[in-house]
Amino acid sequence: MTGPVDRLRRWEESGAAWRVLARTPGELVIALLSCDAGEEVDRLRSADPALRRYVGDRERHDD
């Protein structure tokens, strides 16, 4: 099984976008967006510290 960082990296590598929806002390919520129209197709919710480090202060995939 892969972790949330691997999932987000695969999403980016496929050319799709993402956007942070919420940051709380216990969870990060990220909208996974389609490649073409930027519509939300899924959400990634995680308390994994590695995902917080990977995303850092970014709000979007292209920040």
Secondary structure, DSSP 8 states (H G I E B T S, - for coil): ---HHHHHHHHHHTT-EEEEEEE-SS-EEEEEE-TTT--EEEEEEE--HHHHHHHTT-SBTT-
